[in-house]
Amino acid sequence: MAQTVSECLTAATDSVTLITDINTSGASSDRVPDASTQAELNDFVQRNVDHLGIILAYAPVDADDDTPDIVGYSGDKSSYTGAITTGNAYIAANS
């Protein structure tokens, strides 16, 4: 059974939360292991930025494709695109 747009965006919200928390709390974030290095924090953020980019690019290729149409979704995606921007800025500032 294919995922729905809602299920995909719920999974993407976890990435938004992680990026936001690391941006705010750094190594003190409760979403990363204790004693994480800056390189590890950057890696966590990058993987979640990448995840968001993948999710936001979901679109069926034809009528038989059951990929959720995130690209065509008309709802608000600003929290996801904003998290990508925040994550990229975090990595740039901490590299």
C-alpha positions, 0 to 999 in steps of 0.5 A: 500500500502506497503512502499518502501525502499526509503520511509523507509530510508527517515523516518530513515533519520529524526532519523539520523538528530535528533541524529546528532543534539542532539549530536552536540547541546545537549539541545540547539537542535532545535529538542527538546523542550526547557528546556529538561533534560538530561534524556529526551535528552537521551530518544529522542536519544534512541527512534531514535536509536531504530527506526533506528535499527528496520528500518535496520532490515526490510526484507520480510519473504517470497515472499508474504510479502511486507515488504521493503527489507532494509536488502537486500538493496545494497545502502549505509546505513552508515549514519544510522549505524553511527547514531546508533553508535553516539547515543549509544555513546552520551547516554553512555557519558551522563548517 
